[in-house]
């Protein structure tokens, strides 16, 4: 892939493409345009190994479902950014959360976790595949429907969608204003 482009490439370690530190190091050595490593696995030991072995050679991105859950510990490891599905339906909250993480404002991060992220994850964890379904439901809640999920995934049921709408509505006021 790296040979096919002059663009910078980021490898995304997840599901059935999980990379070890030695593999990432070999790829980085062989591919000068390999510029990033995105973690979608959540193996803290492996992330520590990769970051220790490669240091500033790569940019590290958190790519776990509901990355906000891992944002502070990953920041301490050198993972300075993450992809957040929440930006799709609560962008102001997601931005405030990210700013609090980067400022290492632990009190605000914990409050946002407690008031929104943890209840959101409780709803997301009700069924396998809801990491996608809940984002699409959030889009519907804010009036930007993105269609149903594809089989074998299933959408949130009506009660769960109402719970998500109530959760979005109660986001702390200062977190709604970017």
C-alpha positions in Angstrom: 0.0 0.0 0.0 2.7 2.4 0.9 4.5 1.7 -2.4 1.3 2.6 -4.3 1.1 6.2 -3.0 3.2 9.2 -2.2 0.8 10.1 0.5 1.3 9.4 4.2 -0.2 6.1 5.4 -1.7 5.2 8.7 -2.1 1.5 9.7 -5.3 0.8 11.6 -4.8 -2.1 14.0 -8.2 -3.8 14.7 -10.3 -6.9 14.4 -8.5 -9.3 12.1 -5.6 -7.0 11.3 -3.8 -6.7 14.7 -0.2 -5.6 14.5 2.6 -6.4 16.9 5.3 -3.9 17.8 7.9 -5.8 15.8 5.6 -5.8 12.7 4.9 -2.1 13.0 8.7 -1.5 13.4 9.4 -3.5 10.3 6.7 -1.6 8.3 8.0 1.7 9.5 11.6 0.8 8.5 10.5 -0.4 5.0 7.9 2.4 4.4 9.1 5.9 4.8 5.6 7.2 4.1 4.1 5.2 7.0 3.3 8.1 9.3 0.7 6.8 11.7 -0.6 4.0 13.9 -4.3 3.9 14.8 -5.3 1.5 17.6 -8.6 -0.1 17.5 -7.7 -3.0 19.8 -7.1 -1.4 23.3 -4.2 -3.6 24.3 -2.3 -1.2 26.6 0.8 -3.4 26.7 1.1 -3.5 22.9 0.5 0.2 22.6 3.3 0.8 25.1 5.6 -1.6 23.2 4.8 0.1 19.9 5.3 3.7 21.2 8.4 2.7 23.1 9.9 1.0 20.1 9.0 3.7 17.6 8.7 6.9 19.6 8.1 10.0 17.5 8.5 8.1 14.3 4.7 7.7 14.0 1.7 9.7 15.0 -0.6 7.7 17.3 -4.4 7.8 17.0 -6.9 6.2 19.3 -9.5 4.3 17.3 -11.4 2.4 19.9 -15.2 2.4 20.1 -16.2 5.4 22.2 -12.6 6.6 22.3 -13.5 9.1 25.0 -13.3 6.2 27.5 -9.6 5.8 26.8 -8.6 9.4 26.0 -6.8 10.3 29.3 -4.8 7.1 29.7 -3.9 7.1 26.0 -2.8 10.7 26.2 -0.3 9.7 28.9 1.1 7.1 26.5 1.6 9.6 23.7 -1.6 9.1 21.8 -2.5 12.7 21.4 -5.7 12.4 19.4 -8.5 9.9 18.7 -11.4 9.4 16.3 -14.7 10.1 18.0 -18.0 8.9 16.6 -19.7 11.4 18.9 -18.6 14.2 16.6 -21.3 13.0 14.3 -24.2 13.9 16.6 -22.9 15.9 19.6 -19.9 17.7 18.1 -19.8 20.6 20.6 -19.7 18.1 23.5 -17.1 16.0 21.7 -14.9 19.1 21.2 -15.3 20.2 24.8 -14.4 16.7 26.0 -11.3 16.6 23.7 -10.2 20.1 25.0 -10.5 18.9 28.6 -8.5 15.8 27.8 -5.7 17.8 26.1 -5.7 20.3 29.1 -5.5 17.3 31.4 -8.5 18.8 33.2 -9.3 15.5 35.0 -12.3 17.0 37.0 -14.1 18.1 33.8 -13.3 14.8 32.0 -14.6 12.8 34.9 -17.7 14.9 35.1 -18.4 14.5 31.3 -17.7 10.8 31.6 -20.1 10.4 34.5 -22.9 12.6 33.0 -22.8 11.5 29.3 -20.1 9.0 28.2 -20.7 6.3 30.7 -24.5 6.3 30.3 -24.0 6.4 26.6 -21.7 3.3 26.8 -24.2 1.5 29.0 -26.7 1.9 26.2 -24.2 1.0 23.5 -23.2 -2.1 25.4 -26.7 -3.6 25.5 -26.2 -5.5 22.3 -23.3 -6.5 20.1 -23.0 -4.1 17.1 -24.6 -1.1 18.9 -21.3 0.9 18.5 -22.6 1.6 15.0 -26.3 1.6 15.8 -26.1 4.2 18.5 -24.2 6.6 16.3 -26.9 6.3 13.6 -29.6 6.7 16.3 -27.8 9.9 17.5 -27.9 11.3 14.0 -31.6 10.6 13.9 -32.1 12.3 17.3 -30.5 15.5 16.0 -32.4 15.5 12.8 -29.7 14.3 10.5 -30.7 10.7 9.7 -28.1 8.5 8.2 -30.3 5.5 7.4 -30.6 2.2 9.2 -27.7 -0.1 10.0 -26.9 -2.9 7.6 -27.6 -6.5 8.6 -26.6 -8.4 10.6 -26.6 -5.2 12.9 -29.8 -4.0 14.3 -31.0 -0.5 15.1 -31.7 0.7 18.7 -35.3 0.0 19.6 -37.7 2.8 20.3 -37.2 2.8 24.0 -33.4 2.9 23.6 -33.7 5.7 21.1 -35.8 7.7 23.5 -33.2 7.1 26.2 -30.4 8.3 23.9 -32.5 11.4 23.0 -32.9 12.2 26.7 -29.2 11.7 27.3 -28.3 14.0 24.5 -30.8 16.6 25.8 -29.3 16.6 29.3 -25.6 17.2 28.1 -24.2 19.9 30.4 -25.0 23.3 29.0 -21.4 24.5 28.9 -20.5 21.4 26.9 -23.0 22.2 24.3 -21.4 25.5 23.4 -18.1 25.2 21.6 
